[in-house]
Amino acid sequence: MGCEKKSIAVVSAGTFCYPKAMQQKKKLPLFAPIIFGEVLYDCFPDGREIAGGAPFNVAWNLQALGLSPLFLSRVGNDSRGEQIKQMMEKGAMDTSGLQIDPDLPTGKVTVTLQAGEPQFTVLPDQAYDRIVFRLPEELSTPCFLYHGSLALRNDTTRKTLFRIKEQVACPIFVDINLRDPWWSRELVFSLLQETTWLKLNEHELNTLFPGGGTIAERGGRALERFNLSAIFITLGNKGAMALTAEGGHYAVVPEKVCPVVDTVGAGDAFSSILLLGLVQDWPLPLTMERAQYFASAVIGRCGAITTERNFYTAIRGQWS
């Protein structure tokens, strides 16, 4: 993997579990998680084009690690869209939620790296801007619903997500991705009103919740303001932090600096393991440790995901 095990600091006690309002629902049969949002190609300066988009990255990781999510998105009727479909089929992913748009192209993002950090240029009018989906009744109790914020820039996709939220009885995990000019504070805050778990990075925390105090203090204010069950803040090479409604305060820090190829997808990798830990009932300290480990492994590779199954098999073997 290229990196050693990470250290975890438990600052105070707490839990990572379904919120009280959902604990009774958890006794019902739980279906595959729903991952909603964009799939696109990250296009790098050297000519590489790698399938990505935060929701797709998370869905791909979870499938490779054994969760079999339902991925809801839309691609164009073009070669990139066909490649996405074929990639999902080869990865044994359910393609029933992947729509084909007859007019708009498959999503594309130009990625440039500045001091190892990715900078994204997101194009307008992409296929994922027109996701339309009616959730079958039998899928109304997924173990969770995951979505980001980028695909919600368009009214069509946004309304589809709102309809799905009305249909499902499950916690909601929101992974914030602020891509200028495709976001607004008003939209993000409206999403957080219905959020169970929130994940964002330090820059996004500073942008959405400016003001005095430490990262933990500002994160705590966001936790309380939106009645979240937990908030997760990734801190780059400084690790990550988790705060829970029960008073838990956890921090995980890499034991050593890992080789960095690029950091595209590191946050998505972290989110993937948070969700895996939730479903597997891992204790939060263990979940955080494994999420940091997986994110560190991803930044040692090109791109956010890989079709090399041995990469995931090795990790599953360690955690079994």
Number of C-alpha atoms within 10 A of each C-alpha: 15 12 16 14 16 18 18 22 14 14 12 10 11 18 18 22 18 21 18 9 10 13 12 10 16 17 8 11 9 16 17 16 23 25 26 26 25 30 28 29 20 23 20 17 10 7 7 11 18 17 22 26 24 30 29 25 26 29 26 28 24 23 21 22 17 12 18 19 23 23 28 27 28 29 31 21 17 15 12 19 25 15 13 22 19 14 15 19 12 10 14 13 20 16 16 10 19 21 21 22 20 11 13 19 21 26 26 23 19 16 19 17 14 9 7 13 14 15 14 17 15 19 11 14 14 23 28 30 26 24 28 19 17 11 16 9 9 8 17 18 22 21 26 23 24 24 23 23 23 24 28 25 16 17 13 15 23 19 15 18 22 11 14 18 17 9 16 19 18 23 24 21 24 23 23 21 19 20 14 11 9 16 17 14 12 8 12 18 13 11 19 21 12 16 21 22 24 23 24 20 20 17 13 16 18 13 12 16 15 11 9 8 9 9 17 16 12 17 24 20 13 19 22 14 11 17 16 21 22 28 23 25 23 24 17 17 13 13 23 23 24 24 26 24 18 12 14 17 22 22 21 25 22 20 14 12 12 16 13 16 13 20 21 26 22 26 28 26 27 26 32 26 24 26 22 19 20 18 16 11 13 15 14 21 21 14 22 30 24 24 28 31 25 22 23 30 21 28 24 18 18 16 22 27 23 18 12 9 11 11 15 18 14 11 16 13 8 7 8 5
